[in-house]
């Protein structure tokens, strides 16, 4: 037997390369589809991106679905509300009937129309009143009374009780009343006394009505000016000293909900300094007839004006407390 030579055991180069190749490389080479390590990493990253995109797509579809459901609910609720209150939600929210709106329009149209011929009469009377009755202007006040009485009697009754408590027309007095409606002035004119009331300056610019206020001698006030307030109180004191009467609404403004607000002391300071009687007056039902801020609606129902006995004192705080108590108790009793 021949001895084998070493040349017989020489391994080919290709075989030697495969023999020394690392195990990981061998696995990579044997991977299905013949993919390399780089290819696998890229595929893995791509797969994760696709999965993330899918999750984002599912989340987006969920948000869209939730939004559409919410929108459908809102539309359904709106449709239900419209079905419950035909004719518009405004009418339902305000609770004002069409009849009340028509009554208000008719009332103001009637009142304004009636004022046109009366202002002509007042213009003729004014020079005589200026010369002979500058403070009270009783004839002009009488025209105001006629205007208010006729305007209201066509739409609602105004009943006055306690008329025996009224002082004579030629006696100076301070009238104070609760204030909850545009109808309060109309109602107070039913007392048939030549008092002058305080009103903001802009009201005197209203055609016909404002002119009537000026001719009658009512007192303008710039509410936000301290100087105007002091001048107004001085005019009232001068008027009382000359035998005239003044009407104050001590709350300062109209009540929104009909609840009486605390009285301010201005009216009572004037009365105390001039030592004239204060006539408390309670107005019942005006807020229900025409609420403050809802002058576009006039409801059915009458108004009652209650005149209380006069009170008099040189202590303004005492007068204020007494008048407020009297009117508040009367409102409670009449409610």
Wavefront OBJ file of the C-alpha trace (Angstrom):
o trace
v 0.000 0.000 0.000
v 1.328 3.281 -0.979
v 1.560 5.943 1.647
v -0.780 8.862 1.059
v 0.793 12.196 0.215
v -0.180 15.410 1.894
v -1.194 16.739 -1.437
v -4.075 14.397 -1.343
v -5.475 16.303 1.647
v -5.193 19.819 0.245
v -8.539 21.545 0.676
v -9.690 23.730 -2.190
v -9.755 27.490 -1.587
v -13.520 27.720 -1.861
v -13.952 24.975 0.673
v -11.448 26.640 2.959
v -13.421 29.896 2.792
v -16.612 28.100 3.730
v -14.860 26.319 6.511
v -13.567 29.430 8.223
v -16.740 31.473 7.679
v -18.365 32.492 11.039
v -21.443 30.645 12.186
v -23.572 33.755 12.052
v -22.630 34.299 8.462
v -23.569 30.744 7.704
v -27.005 31.344 9.228
v -27.366 34.533 7.301
v -26.542 32.810 4.109
v -29.032 30.076 4.903
v -31.862 32.526 5.633
v -34.972 31.930 3.553
v -35.367 34.018 0.421
v -31.641 34.624 0.505
v -31.900 37.879 2.554
v -28.887 39.411 4.207
v -28.663 40.952 7.698
v -29.144 44.512 6.273
v -32.192 43.411 4.358
v -33.709 41.859 7.434
v -33.151 45.076 9.471
v -34.707 47.194 6.751
v -37.678 44.863 6.516
v -38.079 44.934 10.293
v -38.052 48.722 10.364
v -40.523 48.817 7.492
v -42.802 46.372 9.301
v -42.745 48.479 12.452
v -43.583 51.591 10.378
v -46.524 49.832 8.747
v -47.793 48.674 12.147
v -47.481 52.188 13.572
v -49.261 53.672 10.568
v -52.039 51.146 10.976
v -52.471 52.030 14.631
v -52.567 55.741 13.774
v -55.149 55.087 11.061
v -57.334 53.150 13.496
v -57.065 55.946 16.091
v -57.950 58.590 13.468
v -60.987 56.590 12.344
v -62.089 56.318 15.981
v -61.817 60.096 16.478
v -63.776 60.778 13.292
v -66.467 58.326 14.340
v -66.748 59.956 17.781
v -67.009 63.439 16.202
v -69.725 62.303 13.815
v -71.656 60.716 16.674
v -71.447 63.912 18.731
v -72.545 66.022 15.783
v -75.475 63.732 15.161
v -76.484 64.066 18.819
v -76.365 67.852 18.610
v -78.468 67.865 15.464
v -80.953 65.521 17.096
v -81.237 67.742 20.171
v -81.666 70.837 18.022
v -84.322 69.091 15.981
v -86.108 68.031 19.149
v -86.005 71.601 20.463
v -87.369 72.931 17.210
v -90.152 70.382 17.298
v -90.982 71.310 20.881
v -91.157 75.050 20.204
v -92.365 75.748 16.670
v -91.894 79.229 15.412
v -88.362 79.720 16.704
v -86.418 79.272 19.915
v -86.456 82.998 20.721
v -90.172 82.975 21.362
v -89.844 79.946 23.605
v -86.916 81.380 25.548
v -88.481 84.772 26.124
v -91.926 83.369 26.883
v -93.560 86.333 25.101
v -96.698 85.649 23.129
v -97.509 87.213 19.806
v -100.554 88.863 21.366
v -98.376 90.634 23.959
v -96.086 91.942 21.244
v -99.010 93.263 19.220
v -100.487 94.915 22.329
v -97.186 96.671 23.046
v -96.909 97.972 19.496
v -100.509 99.169 19.579
v -100.005 100.814 22.974
v -96.940 102.823 21.996
v -98.448 103.750 18.642
v -101.592 105.003 20.376
v -99.664 106.860 23.063
v -97.387 108.559 20.537
v -100.246 109.450 18.213
v -102.206 110.946 21.101
v -99.186 112.997 22.147
v -98.966 114.811 18.806
v -102.086 117.006 19.145
v -101.492 117.392 22.899
v -98.002 118.792 22.363
v -99.547 121.480 20.156
v -101.938 122.385 22.973
v -99.049 122.435 25.439
v -97.057 124.749 23.187
v -99.950 127.227 23.273
v -100.363 126.967 27.048
v -96.666 127.131 27.914
v -96.181 130.954 27.758
v -99.025 131.512 30.224
v -97.696 128.869 32.602
v -94.202 130.362 32.375
v -95.533 133.751 33.436
v -98.172 132.809 36.026
v -97.329 129.285 37.253
v -93.692 128.634 36.481
v -93.055 126.064 39.200
v -96.138 123.837 39.232
v -97.333 124.433 35.641
v -100.628 122.857 36.641
v -102.274 123.271 33.222
v -99.416 121.470 31.490
v -99.461 118.745 34.134
v -103.164 118.284 33.494
v -102.400 117.613 29.817
v -99.866 114.982 30.936
v -102.551 113.373 33.094
v -105.007 113.239 30.208
v -102.393 111.712 27.925
v -101.474 108.975 30.403
v -105.057 108.206 31.431
v -106.350 107.831 27.880
v -103.305 105.843 26.749
v -103.597 103.265 29.515
v -107.402 103.008 29.720
v -107.522 101.582 26.191
v -105.274 98.661 27.172
v -105.404 98.019 30.935
v -107.050 99.525 34.023
v -105.154 101.553 36.620
v -106.804 101.617 40.041
v -105.795 104.169 42.680
v -106.464 103.405 46.346
v -105.736 105.704 49.273
v -106.451 108.827 47.277
v -107.542 110.471 50.549
v -103.879 110.413 51.616
v -102.877 112.754 48.810
v -101.961 116.300 49.872
v -103.634 119.235 48.104
v -102.297 119.942 44.626
v -100.862 123.289 45.752
v -98.930 121.831 48.701
v -95.276 120.890 48.307
v -94.473 117.215 48.853
v -91.970 114.534 47.870
v -93.584 111.473 46.285
v -91.561 108.251 46.396
v -92.491 104.974 44.694
v -91.026 101.612 43.771
v -89.816 101.355 40.185
v -90.065 98.135 38.155
v -91.576 99.088 34.815
v -91.883 101.638 32.041
v -95.552 101.792 33.053
v -94.755 103.382 36.425
v -94.805 106.935 35.069
v -98.099 106.337 33.286
v -99.525 104.931 36.521
v -98.319 107.822 38.689
v -99.991 110.359 36.399
v -103.305 108.844 37.540
v -102.768 110.602 40.896
v -103.509 113.879 39.113
v -100.936 115.916 41.009
v -98.570 118.431 39.341
v -95.329 116.791 40.499
v -92.134 116.859 38.465
v -90.081 113.725 38.058
v -86.375 113.263 37.367
v -85.377 111.611 34.098
v -82.113 111.045 32.253
v -81.189 113.785 29.826
v -81.440 111.579 26.731
v -85.190 111.122 27.282
v -85.713 114.827 26.693
v -84.407 114.370 23.145
v -87.199 111.952 22.182
v -89.469 113.691 19.651
v -92.843 114.828 21.020
v -92.575 112.944 24.347
v -89.275 114.592 25.280
v -90.587 117.981 24.236
v -93.620 117.461 26.449
v -91.346 116.634 29.385
v -89.392 119.837 28.814
v -92.500 122.030 28.599
v -93.977 120.496 31.749
v -90.808 121.241 33.698
v -89.552 117.768 34.537
v -85.939 117.645 35.696
v -83.139 116.288 33.461
v -80.256 114.334 34.983
v -76.905 113.123 33.689
v -76.615 110.008 35.788
v -72.855 109.540 35.580
v -71.959 113.133 36.448
v -71.679 114.090 40.101
v -72.114 117.763 39.254
v -75.389 117.058 37.428
v -76.662 115.084 40.409
v -75.981 117.970 42.772
v -77.615 120.464 40.399
v -80.672 118.226 40.132
v -81.076 118.013 43.912
v -80.743 121.794 44.138
v -83.464 122.255 41.497
v -85.709 119.935 43.472
v -85.114 121.886 46.677
v -85.877 125.160 44.886
v -89.040 123.653 43.454
v -90.207 122.480 46.878
v -89.422 125.882 48.375
v -91.656 127.472 45.709
v -94.573 125.159 46.524
v -94.018 122.524 43.842
v -93.861 118.751 44.281
v -91.294 116.218 43.127
v -91.506 112.498 42.322
v -88.524 110.258 43.082
v -87.894 106.581 42.444
v -85.442 105.993 45.327
v -84.149 102.688 43.936
v -82.361 104.716 41.292
v -83.350 102.514 38.359
v -85.949 99.984 37.320
v -85.844 96.543 38.887
v -85.169 93.773 36.360
v -87.057 91.014 38.184
v -89.622 93.126 40.037
v -87.843 92.801 43.391
v -87.519 96.134 45.156
v -83.930 97.288 45.633
v -82.699 99.241 48.684
v -83.633 102.917 48.672
v -81.049 105.622 48.152
v -81.136 108.620 50.467
v -81.192 111.516 47.984
v -84.959 112.043 47.881
v -85.240 111.926 51.656
v -82.367 114.360 52.160
v -84.239 116.871 50.012
v -87.469 116.305 51.963
v -85.723 116.523 55.322
v -83.891 119.763 54.468
v -87.042 121.428 53.167
v -89.155 119.831 55.928
v -91.904 118.734 53.540
v -93.991 115.553 53.787
v -92.982 112.355 52.000
v -95.819 110.459 50.314
v -94.946 106.744 49.913
v -96.637 105.141 46.915
v -96.702 101.441 46.051
v -97.159 100.403 42.425
v -98.446 96.846 42.069
v -98.689 94.916 38.803
v -96.638 97.193 36.561
v -93.786 94.685 36.299
v -96.240 91.963 35.306
v -97.804 94.243 32.700
v -94.488 95.284 31.140
v -91.252 94.000 32.635
v -88.122 96.110 32.546
v -86.102 95.259 29.456
v -89.159 93.760 27.744
v -90.884 96.898 26.528
v -91.755 94.971 23.375
v -94.419 93.018 25.296
v -97.546 94.301 27.074
v -99.399 91.630 29.034
v -102.971 91.498 30.246
v -103.745 92.608 33.783
v -104.323 95.817 35.657
v -102.095 98.050 37.776
v -102.853 99.175 41.301
v -101.445 102.383 42.801
v -101.580 102.564 46.607
v -101.102 105.952 48.275
v -99.925 105.671 51.890
v -100.245 108.292 54.630
v -97.610 111.005 54.611
v -94.528 110.795 56.789
v -92.434 113.789 57.808
v -89.131 114.252 59.612
v -85.941 116.261 59.490
v -83.931 113.009 59.689
v -83.262 111.701 56.177
v -82.221 108.246 57.384
v -85.435 107.865 59.344
v -87.545 108.944 56.369
v -85.707 106.537 54.072
v -86.142 103.577 56.432
v -89.849 104.297 57.038
v -90.739 104.773 53.388
v -88.847 101.643 52.322
v -90.551 99.562 55.009
v -94.028 100.851 54.113
v -93.684 100.186 50.395
v -91.986 96.811 50.843
v -94.677 95.562 53.248
v -97.371 96.746 50.872
v -95.779 94.854 47.990
v -95.643 91.693 50.092
v -99.280 92.059 51.159
v -100.458 92.638 47.605
v -98.445 89.802 46.070
l 1 2 3 4 5 6 7 8 9 10 11 12 13 14 15 16 17 18 19 20 21 22 23 24 25 26 27 28 29 30 31 32 33 34 35 36 37 38 39 40 41 42 43 44 45 46 47 48 49 50 51 52 53 54 55 56 57 58 59 60 61 62 63 64 65 66 67 68 69 70 71 72 73 74 75 76 77 78 79 80 81 82 83 84 85 86 87 88 89 90 91 92 93 94 95 96 97 98 99 100 101 102 103 104 105 106 107 108 109 110 111 112 113 114 115 116 117 118 119 120 121 122 123 124 125 126 127 128 129 130 131 132 133 134 135 136 137 138 139 140 141 142 143 144 145 146 147 148 149 150 151 152 153 154 155 156 157 158 159 160 161 162 163 164 165 166 167 168 169 170 171 172 173 174 175 176 177 178 179 180 181 182 183 184 185 186 187 188 189 190 191 192 193 194 195 196 197 198 199 200 201 202 203 204 205 206 207 208 209 210 211 212 213 214 215 216 217 218 219 220 221 222 223 224 225 226 227 228 229 230 231 232 233 234 235 236 237 238 239 240 241 242 243 244 245 246 247 248 249 250 251 252 253 254 255 256 257 258 259 260 261 262 263 264 265 266 267 268 269 270 271 272 273 274 275 276 277 278 279 280 281 282 283 284 285 286 287 288 289 290 291 292 293 294 295 296 297 298 299 300 301 302 303 304 305 306 307 308 309 310 311 312 313 314 315 316 317 318 319 320 321 322 323 324 325 326 327 328 329 330 331 332 333 334 335
